Amino acid sequence: MFVLGAAVTGLTVLGPAEVAPPSDLVLYVLLLMPAVLTGVLVAVRAPASPVGGALAWVGAAPAAVLALEYWGRTLPTARPWPGARVAATFGEASWPCLYLGFVALMLVFPDGLLPGRRWRVVAAMAPVAALVLTVAIALAPGNFAGQGGPAPGEPPFRLPGPPQVAAIVAAFGLFLAVLVGAATAVVMRFRRGNPVTRLRVRWLMLAACGVPVLLPVTWVSIALGAPGNVAFLGFGVVVLALVPAGVAIAVLRHDLFDVDRLLGQSLAWGLTTVGSAAIFATVVATSSQVFGRGSVAGASGAAFVTALCLLPLHRLLQTAVGRVVDRDRHVVLAGVRQFVANVRDGEAEPEAVEDMLRAQLNDPGLRLLLRMPGAPDGAHVDLRGKPAEVSGDAPLVALRTGDSTVGVLVLGNGSVRRLRRARDVAAEARLPIEVSRLRLQLRGALDDVQASRARLVAAGDRERAQLERDLHDGAQQQIVTVGMRLRSVQHRLDPTDPAYGELDDAVAALETTLTELRRLAHGVRPARLEDGLASALRALVTGSPVPVELTVLDIALPDPVLTTAYYVVAEALANAYKHAAATRVSVLVQRTADQVQIRVHDNGCGGASDGFGLTSLRDRVAAVGGTFCVRSPVGASTDVEVDLPCAL
């Protein structure tokens, strides 16, 4: 319709019957092109949406009205066009059709016609109301004054006065009802829509707020005799310029139809074509001065230089156009690149990538979920390692490494444009995402190792306790029983009997063996630990070869922690006795909020190094989740510092 209207207008301007100045065609194209081009772009990008067609009709309807008006202007000329009388009859009265595209846009923007029969009725009545009002105005006698009709002021047929007035009033009323219905649809969509829909509709409402004011002003101006071009100037500016601009802002700023990508690519290729042509012409002009006009070498060189510059020029122009058309994307990607640089430089933690993505994409509901190796399909964890579920209807962006899926980006709300931007952002943030995944795997592996070591220590403690009970209740009791029987036999013999002395030696050997077994059983797991750590340590330092200052508080601890604390003190004292040549040792065992602190200090010669004793202690402490530190410079004192958790 727009092309047909432009052709008709062009013929009236350039044809033999000149009824319009050439400036009208220029103004006509400048006013109508924005709406038509925006509508075509939307229709190409989202063919299923009626918004593109409605927006194109915003420009096409005035094109049809102006074409009909110019056609009718050929009637009083020497060579009127075919049908000029009909065009003259309805051309000046067809201005209600100017609003058809605007009404359609109000009804369907941004996501189609509202549900319900009344909105379908309003949409169907819009062209009917415009046509009825056009006919009512066209058949009014005043419409034919000076139009070159059959008789000035005489319509083809005439209604009596009162019915004619009633018909015009009814037609105006029907037309106003359609406009009110379209405005009501916008208001209801704004009130019932989500925040994004409200932002989109708000731009259309802001651009179209002048139409209700300009409509009566236009009617009054025409009634007072103002020319139609002047009367409809304000309408043209609002509907043909501001409304498409408002829709374009809603499309570009609020993720509607993903038009920015198509627009950016079109502009980039257009500018690339112009730039390539300029390069080719410049090289040809330069070579003609060197090789002469029409030189084959000059044309070949120009083609070669243009081919070399084509791809770099397109990339440069695509980046520049993208910064203008889709500036938000470039701002977002710049923020992501800065975060990646901070992670690389150690200024930010990679696990903060989820918060960064939420801020950059303006999506508080965004979640970054990872898939751990060996996990079943669909099983994901968050950045803290907690299992997370993904709803079936959530918009997702898969994160892939090679042929495997390593995670997924779950968006709080999605559109084609938002999903594309999320994919771009995820590609830029691949480094912190991958580092977060590897660190999560490492923490899981370390937790498994620590849990395994803790289980081994607990199993060893249980075996020691069982061995202690077996030695106490089994071997020791049997040895005692054998010794008592030997003593009984010995007492029945004559002291001068040689066997009497042999039995005495055998009982003494059994007593020595029993003492050694008791020492071994005590070393496997001190029996005094049943009375608490303080009691066991006091028994440990009894008979110490050097003075020991012991400060121990009674602390209720899990059995693995209790046993570990005892062996830490025992090993530290043994090293001080054997290797440090210490003359004084101090032992401090105290509890903080959630830890048991063990400090053993001696004034010996230092120089302690990792060996079997210290290494086994370090492993035992690590197995229960504690920390182990030894400071023993050569020629100075030795400090053993151990922190154990109060609970496992």
Legacy VTK file of the C-alpha trace (Angstrom):
# vtk DataFile Version 3.0
C-alpha trace
ASCII
DATASET POLYDATA
POINTS 648 float
0.000 0.000 0.000
2.822 2.372 0.816
4.570 1.641 -2.500
1.311 2.070 -4.411
0.586 5.361 -2.658
4.111 6.599 -3.354
3.735 5.681 -7.038
0.428 7.538 -7.333
1.836 10.588 -5.573
4.924 10.499 -7.741
2.821 10.377 -10.919
0.766 13.366 -9.815
3.947 15.296 -9.122
5.921 14.250 -12.166
3.183 13.381 -14.646
1.560 15.617 -17.231
-1.185 16.684 -14.848
0.811 18.486 -12.198
-1.489 19.020 -9.253
1.084 18.852 -6.411
4.517 20.415 -5.956
7.575 18.107 -5.870
8.213 19.095 -2.256
5.047 17.191 -1.328
6.584 13.917 -2.480
9.770 14.537 -0.467
7.805 15.440 2.663
5.527 12.495 2.056
8.399 9.999 1.953
10.187 11.513 4.945
7.056 11.359 7.102
5.906 7.882 6.172
9.192 5.989 5.816
10.003 5.605 9.569
6.736 3.856 10.369
6.877 1.622 7.301
10.530 0.630 7.746
10.088 -0.082 11.460
7.017 -2.170 10.684
8.847 -4.135 7.988
11.775 -4.852 10.324
9.443 -6.083 13.061
7.462 -8.184 10.565
10.658 -9.798 9.232
11.980 -10.509 12.732
8.672 -11.697 14.233
6.368 -12.769 11.361
3.869 -14.325 13.775
3.321 -11.025 15.601
0.664 -8.596 14.313
2.683 -5.627 15.558
4.789 -5.425 12.396
1.743 -5.251 10.141
-0.002 -2.708 12.368
3.082 -0.524 12.488
3.468 -0.708 8.717
-0.167 0.358 8.369
0.595 3.447 10.465
2.519 4.670 7.426
0.569 2.836 4.720
-2.851 4.266 5.679
-1.747 7.916 5.202
-0.109 6.826 1.952
-3.429 5.502 0.662
-5.326 8.607 1.836
-2.876 11.008 0.217
-2.820 8.987 -3.003
-6.632 9.097 -3.183
-6.619 12.837 -2.503
-4.023 13.576 -5.193
-5.905 11.338 -7.636
-9.034 13.393 -7.082
-7.131 16.618 -7.691
-6.730 15.638 -11.333
-10.502 16.066 -11.850
-10.517 19.812 -12.701
-7.469 19.473 -15.005
-7.606 19.191 -18.775
-6.866 15.460 -18.675
-8.437 13.985 -15.502
-7.458 10.450 -14.523
-9.955 7.603 -14.762
-12.136 7.502 -11.659
-11.105 11.031 -10.681
-14.707 11.949 -9.843
-14.999 9.118 -7.278
-11.559 9.946 -5.910
-12.522 13.620 -5.637
-15.750 12.680 -3.873
-14.086 10.584 -1.180
-10.487 11.879 -1.167
-10.962 14.962 1.016
-13.266 12.996 3.340
-11.063 9.940 3.791
-9.051 11.375 6.699
-10.640 8.930 9.247
-8.666 6.192 7.491
-5.478 7.916 8.664
-6.173 6.476 12.123
-6.583 2.833 11.084
-2.935 1.910 11.527
-2.773 3.797 14.800
-5.886 2.013 16.136
-4.522 -1.386 15.070
-1.213 -0.676 16.815
-3.002 0.335 20.006
-4.959 -2.927 19.970
-2.099 -5.382 19.333
1.042 -3.833 20.844
3.190 -5.458 22.205
1.981 -9.087 22.243
-1.171 -9.318 20.152
-4.873 -8.705 20.607
-6.186 -9.000 24.155
-8.312 -12.107 24.812
-12.062 -11.657 24.688
-14.801 -11.060 22.113
-15.117 -7.325 22.749
-11.574 -6.684 21.536
-12.230 -8.648 18.370
-15.351 -6.548 17.882
-13.368 -3.312 18.331
-10.750 -4.520 15.818
-13.433 -5.453 13.278
-15.355 -2.206 13.748
-12.298 0.034 13.216
-12.315 -0.107 9.366
-16.142 -0.107 9.337
-16.306 3.058 11.465
-13.670 4.803 9.298
-15.507 3.866 6.113
-18.912 4.959 7.477
-17.556 8.311 8.631
-15.792 8.833 5.307
-19.019 8.196 3.375
-21.053 10.421 5.711
-18.616 13.316 5.300
-18.239 12.756 1.536
-21.977 12.942 0.920
-22.420 16.153 2.888
-23.221 19.083 0.524
-20.399 21.279 1.863
-17.836 18.707 0.824
-18.459 19.478 -2.892
-18.040 23.220 -2.891
-15.343 24.012 -5.437
-14.497 20.351 -6.100
-15.648 20.289 -9.716
-18.469 17.813 -9.116
-21.620 17.450 -11.175
-22.890 20.661 -9.663
-21.032 22.670 -7.034
-22.400 21.823 -3.604
-24.545 18.974 -4.970
-23.739 15.412 -3.793
-24.743 12.377 -5.908
-27.768 11.979 -3.631
-29.075 14.038 -0.759
-30.636 13.069 2.587
-33.127 15.341 4.267
-31.552 17.746 6.739
-32.277 16.067 10.098
-31.431 12.493 8.915
-28.217 13.769 7.343
-27.123 15.447 10.575
-28.094 12.349 12.530
-26.078 10.150 10.168
-22.938 12.289 10.546
-23.329 12.435 14.324
-23.828 8.668 14.481
-20.796 8.091 12.267
-18.673 10.359 14.458
-19.968 8.585 17.561
-19.079 5.154 16.176
-15.628 6.366 15.183
-15.020 7.894 18.632
-16.193 4.657 20.269
-13.571 2.717 18.324
-10.843 5.195 19.362
-11.942 4.975 23.001
-11.926 1.170 22.799
-8.377 1.174 21.426
-7.234 3.539 24.183
-8.967 1.325 26.787
-7.048 -1.706 25.492
-3.751 0.090 26.067
-4.765 1.146 29.585
-5.902 -2.370 30.524
-2.725 -3.891 29.120
-0.687 -1.428 31.178
-2.612 -2.123 34.395
-2.631 -5.912 34.069
0.805 -6.450 32.535
4.048 -7.401 34.221
6.754 -4.758 34.806
8.408 -5.380 31.424
5.091 -5.100 29.576
4.353 -1.861 31.396
7.671 -0.399 30.342
7.005 -1.325 26.729
3.455 0.062 26.711
4.546 3.194 28.535
6.622 4.329 25.566
3.663 3.920 23.192
1.370 5.776 25.606
3.896 8.575 25.956
4.249 8.937 22.194
0.499 8.747 21.523
-0.736 10.969 24.365
-1.127 13.916 21.952
-3.576 12.124 19.646
-6.701 12.616 21.849
-5.871 16.327 22.016
-4.999 16.750 18.353
-8.094 14.945 17.081
-10.682 17.560 18.203
-8.245 20.368 17.383
-7.979 19.013 13.838
-11.760 18.805 13.467
-12.256 22.330 14.769
-9.512 23.636 12.462
-11.150 22.063 9.410
-14.564 23.390 10.467
-13.076 26.879 10.688
-11.722 26.609 7.156
-8.095 25.697 7.765
-6.406 23.750 4.957
-6.275 20.005 5.503
-2.468 19.875 5.264
-2.132 22.415 8.054
-4.869 20.855 10.182
-3.309 17.395 10.034
0.298 18.539 10.519
0.287 17.822 14.265
-1.314 14.430 13.684
1.356 13.590 11.128
4.173 14.459 13.496
2.696 12.430 16.388
1.463 9.352 14.544
4.085 9.160 11.820
7.146 10.167 13.839
6.615 9.947 17.606
4.612 6.697 17.642
7.182 4.748 15.545
9.927 6.262 17.691
8.176 5.107 20.878
7.732 1.611 19.467
11.376 1.537 18.366
12.522 2.492 21.872
10.303 -0.204 23.397
11.708 -2.735 20.928
15.355 -1.842 21.478
15.372 -1.114 25.211
12.996 -3.743 26.523
13.852 -6.976 24.697
11.022 -6.990 22.148
11.324 -8.997 18.883
15.167 -8.909 18.884
15.070 -6.284 16.103
18.300 -4.608 17.146
20.377 -7.455 15.737
18.679 -7.346 12.329
18.822 -3.562 12.288
22.484 -3.532 13.251
23.437 -6.108 10.618
21.486 -4.272 7.920
23.097 -0.937 8.755
26.540 -2.516 9.002
26.267 -4.189 5.589
24.815 -1.044 4.046
27.651 1.082 5.351
30.134 -1.589 4.297
28.764 -1.462 0.757
29.053 2.317 0.650
32.551 2.213 2.128
33.703 -0.482 -0.289
32.366 1.506 -3.207
34.195 4.588 -1.940
37.444 2.630 -1.610
37.032 1.194 -5.105
36.316 4.633 -6.615
39.252 6.203 -4.775
41.696 3.546 -5.980
40.368 3.751 -9.550
40.667 7.553 -9.554
44.186 7.367 -8.162
45.306 4.656 -10.575
43.900 6.579 -13.543
46.311 9.369 -12.715
49.211 6.899 -12.700
48.340 4.323 -15.390
45.919 6.350 -17.450
42.154 6.310 -17.760
40.614 2.886 -18.491
43.707 0.949 -17.376
43.100 -2.745 -16.643
45.776 -2.658 -13.938
43.957 0.149 -12.176
40.629 -1.679 -12.144
42.253 -4.934 -11.013
44.169 -3.155 -8.274
41.014 -1.412 -7.116
39.166 -4.724 -6.906
42.090 -6.302 -5.023
42.328 -3.440 -2.487
38.553 -3.445 -2.000
38.559 -7.197 -1.332
41.349 -6.789 1.234
39.495 -4.006 3.043
36.026 -5.565 2.918
36.142 -7.869 5.950
38.093 -5.550 8.316
35.849 -2.661 7.289
32.711 -4.695 7.966
33.967 -5.740 11.401
34.833 -2.166 12.286
31.476 -0.836 11.100
29.556 -3.663 12.769
31.177 -2.816 16.104
30.515 0.899 15.672
26.885 0.355 14.619
26.354 -2.110 17.463
27.482 0.477 19.993
24.820 2.846 18.684
21.954 0.447 17.958
22.585 -1.985 20.850
24.688 -0.001 23.260
23.410 -1.985 26.253
25.007 -5.160 24.888
28.401 -3.504 24.568
28.122 -2.067 28.077
27.206 -5.504 29.449
30.045 -7.274 27.649
32.508 -4.611 28.809
31.426 -5.219 32.421
31.853 -8.977 32.016
35.313 -8.565 30.495
36.336 -6.335 33.396
35.190 -8.977 35.884
37.118 -11.677 34.016
40.221 -9.477 34.129
39.746 -8.985 37.884
39.481 -12.750 38.384
42.605 -13.291 36.302
44.485 -10.702 38.381
43.274 -12.145 41.683
41.136 -9.107 42.523
37.818 -11.002 42.486
36.665 -14.483 43.432
35.437 -16.581 40.494
32.455 -17.758 42.567
31.111 -14.169 42.369
30.328 -14.802 38.686
26.660 -15.535 39.441
26.126 -12.181 41.173
27.972 -10.464 38.336
25.736 -12.099 35.716
22.626 -11.094 37.635
23.765 -7.481 37.778
24.881 -7.270 34.146
21.771 -8.952 32.717
19.469 -7.164 35.186
17.942 -10.514 36.143
17.754 -11.088 39.942
16.294 -14.554 39.367
19.254 -15.802 37.314
20.965 -18.963 38.570
24.255 -20.525 37.505
24.102 -24.297 37.953
26.937 -26.736 37.322
27.036 -30.412 36.487
29.585 -32.487 38.349
31.475 -35.372 36.695
29.633 -38.664 36.959
26.350 -37.003 37.902
23.199 -38.331 36.180
21.555 -36.331 33.414
19.634 -33.360 34.749
21.438 -33.328 38.107
22.945 -29.926 38.889
24.465 -28.144 41.868
24.838 -24.466 42.667
28.158 -22.725 43.309
28.083 -23.897 46.948
27.735 -27.514 45.905
24.086 -27.836 47.003
21.740 -29.815 44.705
19.474 -27.591 42.614
16.390 -28.314 40.532
15.552 -26.757 37.149
11.911 -26.250 36.268
10.832 -27.489 32.866
9.545 -24.134 31.580
12.514 -22.003 32.671
14.533 -20.324 29.879
17.946 -22.014 29.769
21.352 -21.367 28.246
23.486 -24.519 28.114
27.177 -24.213 29.006
29.246 -26.632 26.971
32.892 -27.640 26.856
33.577 -29.674 23.765
30.822 -32.258 23.417
29.844 -32.279 27.087
27.461 -30.023 29.001
29.161 -28.650 32.115
26.377 -26.418 33.386
23.356 -24.337 32.608
22.347 -20.709 32.997
18.748 -20.445 34.235
17.138 -17.072 33.476
14.431 -15.519 35.584
12.659 -14.187 32.493
13.517 -14.769 28.872
13.029 -13.485 25.372
14.866 -14.114 22.131
17.023 -11.064 22.696
17.677 -11.837 26.370
18.610 -15.434 25.583
21.009 -14.277 22.873
22.584 -11.768 25.218
22.856 -14.408 27.950
24.691 -16.695 25.504
27.094 -13.875 24.622
27.700 -13.093 28.288
28.189 -16.772 29.189
30.781 -17.103 26.421
32.674 -14.072 27.746
32.483 -15.357 31.348
33.680 -18.864 30.511
36.943 -18.473 32.472
35.422 -17.721 35.923
32.643 -20.254 35.301
35.168 -22.994 34.492
37.398 -22.036 37.429
34.383 -22.117 39.754
33.467 -25.576 38.485
37.012 -26.904 38.926
37.294 -25.416 42.409
33.958 -26.956 43.344
35.185 -30.329 42.129
38.430 -29.882 44.070
36.576 -28.977 47.258
34.392 -32.039 46.799
37.444 -34.239 46.306
39.143 -32.771 49.393
35.990 -33.283 51.449
35.877 -36.909 50.291
39.555 -37.382 51.210
39.074 -35.796 54.626
35.972 -37.887 55.281
37.865 -40.998 54.198
40.784 -40.180 56.500
38.398 -39.503 59.362
36.743 -42.879 58.781
40.148 -44.559 58.751
41.138 -42.880 62.016
37.820 -43.796 63.619
38.215 -47.379 62.416
41.773 -47.470 63.800
40.571 -46.153 67.156
37.883 -48.812 67.277
40.456 -51.487 66.454
42.747 -50.159 69.205
39.922 -50.137 71.711
39.014 -53.697 70.743
42.674 -54.762 71.000
42.923 -53.146 74.435
39.855 -55.015 75.617
41.192 -58.257 74.127
44.535 -57.794 75.892
42.876 -56.889 79.171
40.123 -59.462 79.144
41.949 -62.198 77.278
45.743 -62.515 77.335
46.284 -60.666 80.625
43.670 -62.708 82.484
45.074 -65.969 81.100
48.613 -65.023 82.144
47.391 -64.097 85.630
45.560 -67.415 85.865
48.658 -69.359 84.785
50.779 -67.458 87.288
48.385 -68.218 90.125
48.355 -71.932 89.272
52.140 -71.989 89.156
52.305 -70.284 92.553
49.849 -72.858 93.900
52.049 -75.668 92.627
55.148 -73.931 93.979
53.661 -73.652 97.478
53.071 -77.401 97.555
56.759 -78.114 96.904
59.653 -78.238 99.337
61.616 -74.992 99.101
64.765 -77.091 98.793
63.386 -78.811 95.715
65.151 -77.573 92.513
61.719 -77.249 90.855
60.720 -74.717 93.458
63.262 -72.163 92.139
62.365 -72.888 88.513
58.696 -72.200 89.233
59.643 -68.984 90.972
61.604 -67.877 87.892
58.656 -68.808 85.635
56.204 -66.758 87.722
58.608 -63.766 87.658
58.838 -64.052 83.858
55.061 -64.147 83.628
54.825 -61.027 85.791
57.312 -59.248 83.496
55.288 -60.313 80.451
52.099 -59.107 82.113
53.690 -55.720 82.837
54.767 -55.392 79.192
51.304 -56.336 77.951
49.746 -53.736 80.225
52.171 -51.133 78.856
51.281 -52.080 75.275
47.562 -51.972 76.029
47.985 -48.554 77.611
49.825 -47.353 74.503
47.172 -48.622 72.130
44.507 -46.471 73.768
44.959 -45.086 77.257
42.336 -46.487 79.538
42.317 -43.243 81.530
40.695 -41.474 78.561
37.484 -43.002 79.828
37.837 -40.573 82.764
38.479 -37.585 80.501
41.386 -35.857 78.771
42.613 -34.049 81.885
42.905 -37.290 83.883
44.701 -39.100 81.049
47.246 -36.286 80.593
47.955 -36.081 84.315
48.672 -39.790 84.321
50.855 -39.307 81.220
53.149 -36.719 82.851
53.409 -38.626 86.138
57.025 -39.641 86.543
58.203 -37.319 83.749
62.035 -36.918 83.700
61.643 -33.117 83.349
59.199 -30.721 85.025
55.950 -30.347 83.059
53.599 -27.419 83.617
50.196 -28.863 82.713
47.132 -26.671 82.195
44.164 -28.740 81.007
40.471 -27.997 81.263
37.896 -30.762 81.385
36.360 -30.712 77.896
33.669 -33.000 76.522
34.834 -34.023 73.060
34.003 -36.669 70.457
36.099 -39.792 70.867
38.271 -39.255 67.701
39.095 -35.684 68.774
39.766 -36.798 72.347
42.180 -39.519 71.225
43.906 -37.178 68.770
44.462 -34.543 71.466
46.007 -37.157 73.781
48.411 -38.449 71.122
49.449 -34.913 70.161
50.543 -34.196 73.732
52.122 -37.634 74.147
54.188 -37.356 70.948
55.257 -33.787 71.719
56.405 -34.816 75.213
58.221 -37.862 73.839
60.114 -35.675 71.339
61.003 -33.204 74.082
62.316 -36.040 76.291
64.286 -37.849 73.603
65.578 -35.194 71.179
65.274 -31.657 72.531
67.308 -31.987 75.757
64.664 -29.770 77.356
64.700 -28.875 81.045
61.109 -27.609 81.180
57.944 -28.290 79.219
54.574 -26.545 79.329
51.302 -27.995 78.066
48.148 -25.898 77.551
44.816 -27.363 76.454
41.892 -24.934 76.251
38.669 -24.453 74.364
37.575 -21.480 72.283
34.168 -20.963 70.685
34.349 -23.990 68.373
37.920 -25.303 68.672
40.261 -27.057 71.087
43.668 -25.376 71.214
46.699 -27.476 72.191
50.027 -25.709 72.820
53.175 -27.622 73.841
56.343 -25.570 74.489
59.796 -26.777 75.528
63.043 -24.896 76.117
65.190 -27.424 74.301
67.591 -27.134 71.373
64.971 -27.152 68.605
65.648 -28.459 65.129
62.655 -30.805 65.027
61.889 -32.111 61.518
59.128 -34.199 60.024
59.578 -37.864 60.723
57.318 -40.793 61.311
55.974 -39.391 64.583
55.252 -35.846 63.426
53.994 -36.998 60.018
51.542 -39.458 61.545
50.366 -36.771 63.953
49.892 -34.297 61.104
47.806 -36.878 59.214
45.736 -37.710 62.293
45.053 -34.028 62.996
44.103 -33.385 59.350
41.812 -36.424 59.400
39.585 -34.833 62.072
39.644 -31.430 60.320
42.289 -29.746 62.482
45.449 -27.749 61.800
48.979 -28.724 62.841
51.967 -26.379 63.111
55.486 -26.939 64.483
57.971 -24.097 64.955
61.384 -25.416 65.949
64.328 -23.277 64.832
67.750 -24.781 65.471
69.162 -23.678 68.841
65.833 -22.336 70.131
62.701 -23.652 71.755
60.075 -25.821 70.046
56.390 -24.931 69.843
53.707 -27.360 68.761
50.372 -25.692 67.985
47.308 -27.743 67.136
43.698 -26.640 66.691
41.012 -29.325 66.658
37.269 -28.931 66.016
35.005 -29.464 68.995
32.496 -31.354 66.864
32.727 -33.578 63.796
LINES 1 649
648 0 1 2 3 4 5 6 7 8 9 10 11 12 13 14 15 16 17 18 19 20 21 22 23 24 25 26 27 28 29 30 31 32 33 34 35 36 37 38 39 40 41 42 43 44 45 46 47 48 49 50 51 52 53 54 55 56 57 58 59 60 61 62 63 64 65 66 67 68 69 70 71 72 73 74 75 76 77 78 79 80 81 82 83 84 85 86 87 88 89 90 91 92 93 94 95 96 97 98 99 100 101 102 103 104 105 106 107 108 109 110 111 112 113 114 115 116 117 118 119 120 121 122 123 124 125 126 127 128 129 130 131 132 133 134 135 136 137 138 139 140 141 142 143 144 145 146 147 148 149 150 151 152 153 154 155 156 157 158 159 160 161 162 163 164 165 166 167 168 169 170 171 172 173 174 175 176 177 178 179 180 181 182 183 184 185 186 187 188 189 190 191 192 193 194 195 196 197 198 199 200 201 202 203 204 205 206 207 208 209 210 211 212 213 214 215 216 217 218 219 220 221 222 223 224 225 226 227 228 229 230 231 232 233 234 235 236 237 238 239 240 241 242 243 244 245 246 247 248 249 250 251 252 253 254 255 256 257 258 259 260 261 262 263 264 265 266 267 268 269 270 271 272 273 274 275 276 277 278 279 280 281 282 283 284 285 286 287 288 289 290 291 292 293 294 295 296 297 298 299 300 301 302 303 304 305 306 307 308 309 310 311 312 313 314 315 316 317 318 319 320 321 322 323 324 325 326 327 328 329 330 331 332 333 334 335 336 337 338 339 340 341 342 343 344 345 346 347 348 349 350 351 352 353 354 355 356 357 358 359 360 361 362 363 364 365 366 367 368 369 370 371 372 373 374 375 376 377 378 379 380 381 382 383 384 385 386 387 388 389 390 391 392 393 394 395 396 397 398 399 400 401 402 403 404 405 406 407 408 409 410 411 412 413 414 415 416 417 418 419 420 421 422 423 424 425 426 427 428 429 430 431 432 433 434 435 436 437 438 439 440 441 442 443 444 445 446 447 448 449 450 451 452 453 454 455 456 457 458 459 460 461 462 463 464 465 466 467 468 469 470 471 472 473 474 475 476 477 478 479 480 481 482 483 484 485 486 487 488 489 490 491 492 493 494 495 496 497 498 499 500 501 502 503 504 505 506 507 508 509 510 511 512 513 514 515 516 517 518 519 520 521 522 523 524 525 526 527 528 529 530 531 532 533 534 535 536 537 538 539 540 541 542 543 544 545 546 547 548 549 550 551 552 553 554 555 556 557 558 559 560 561 562 563 564 565 566 567 568 569 570 571 572 573 574 575 576 577 578 579 580 581 582 583 584 585 586 587 588 589 590 591 592 593 594 595 596 597 598 599 600 601 602 603 604 605 606 607 608 609 610 611 612 613 614 615 616 617 618 619 620 621 622 623 624 625 626 627 628 629 630 631 632 633 634 635 636 637 638 639 640 641 642 643 644 645 646 647
